Amino acid sequence: MPVGDAVSSVTTFIWAFTLVYTLTLFAYILTSWLRLPYSPTLNRIQRFLYDVCEPYLRLFRRILPSFGGLDLSPMVALIVLWIVSGFVIRLIDNYA
């Protein structure tokens, strides 16, 4: 049963990664909407969120048309993230 344990660990990791990245994207979206007071700590957090989330969101901003001030890339990025992670988890479960 070591293969079953490895598959379970990999699917748990993929699910946890998807959840953490989703929460990170939500935090990035919220901090982009709010005007926070200047603080070195808050600035570091915002910079971290930008560095982690912006490359993934930029993929969708290149593809999606512009809707004026409305940015749909975070919503599409979250949907794609969950669909791909669900597909990979099902693929791994079926393989094992």
C-alpha positions as CSV (number, residue, x, y, z in Angstrom):
1,M,0.0,0.0,0.0
2,P,2.9,2.5,-0.2
3,V,1.6,3.6,-3.7
4,G,-1.8,4.3,-2.2
5,D,-0.2,6.4,0.5
6,A,1.9,8.3,-2.0
7,V,-1.2,9.0,-4.2
8,S,-3.1,10.2,-1.2
9,S,-0.3,12.5,-0.2
10,V,0.0,13.9,-3.7
11,T,-3.8,14.6,-4.0
12,T,-3.8,16.1,-0.5
13,F,-0.9,18.4,-1.5
14,I,-2.6,19.5,-4.7
15,W,-5.9,20.2,-2.9
16,A,-4.0,22.1,-0.1
17,F,-2.0,24.1,-2.7
18,T,-5.2,25.0,-4.6
19,L,-6.8,26.2,-1.4
20,V,-3.8,28.2,-0.2
21,Y,-3.4,29.8,-3.7
22,T,-7.1,30.6,-3.8
23,L,-6.9,32.4,-0.5
24,T,-3.7,34.2,-1.6
25,L,-5.6,35.4,-4.7
26,F,-8.5,36.6,-2.6
27,A,-6.1,38.5,-0.3
28,Y,-4.4,40.1,-3.3
29,I,-7.8,41.1,-4.8
30,L,-8.9,42.6,-1.5
31,T,-5.7,44.5,-0.9
32,S,-5.8,45.9,-4.4
33,W,-9.3,47.3,-3.7
34,L,-8.5,48.8,-0.3
35,R,-6.3,51.8,0.3
36,L,-4.2,50.6,3.3
37,P,-2.2,53.0,5.4
38,Y,1.6,53.0,4.8
39,S,3.4,50.5,7.0
40,P,6.6,48.6,6.1
41,T,4.9,45.4,7.2
42,L,1.8,45.9,5.1
43,N,4.0,47.0,2.2
44,R,6.0,43.8,2.4
45,I,2.7,41.7,2.5
46,Q,1.3,43.6,-0.5
47,R,4.6,43.1,-2.4
48,F,4.6,39.4,-1.6
49,L,1.0,39.0,-2.8
50,Y,1.8,40.9,-6.0
51,D,4.9,38.8,-6.7
52,V,2.9,35.5,-6.1
53,C,-0.4,36.4,-7.9
54,E,0.4,38.8,-10.7
55,P,2.3,36.4,-13.0
56,Y,-0.7,33.9,-12.9
57,L,-3.2,36.7,-13.4
58,R,-1.2,38.2,-16.2
59,L,-1.7,35.1,-18.3
60,F,-5.5,35.7,-18.3
61,R,-5.2,39.5,-18.7
62,R,-3.4,38.9,-22.1
63,I,-6.2,36.6,-23.3
64,L,-9.4,38.3,-22.0
65,P,-10.7,41.4,-23.7
66,S,-10.8,44.7,-21.8
67,F,-14.1,45.6,-20.2
68,G,-13.3,49.2,-19.2
69,G,-12.6,49.2,-15.5
70,L,-13.8,45.7,-14.9
71,D,-11.1,43.1,-14.5
72,L,-12.4,39.6,-15.0
73,S,-9.1,37.9,-14.9
74,P,-9.1,36.9,-11.2
75,M,-12.5,35.2,-11.6
76,V,-11.4,33.3,-14.7
77,A,-8.0,32.4,-13.0
78,L,-9.8,31.0,-10.0
79,I,-12.2,28.9,-12.1
80,V,-9.3,27.6,-14.2
81,L,-7.3,26.8,-11.1
82,W,-10.1,24.7,-9.6
83,I,-10.9,22.9,-12.8
84,V,-7.2,22.0,-13.5
85,S,-6.6,20.9,-9.9
86,G,-9.8,18.7,-10.0
87,F,-8.8,17.2,-13.3
88,V,-5.3,16.4,-12.0
89,I,-6.6,14.9,-8.8
90,R,-9.1,12.7,-10.7
91,L,-6.3,11.7,-13.1
92,I,-4.0,10.7,-10.3
93,D,-6.8,8.8,-8.5
94,N,-7.7,6.9,-11.7
95,Y,-4.1,6.1,-12.4
96,A,-3.5,4.5,-8.9
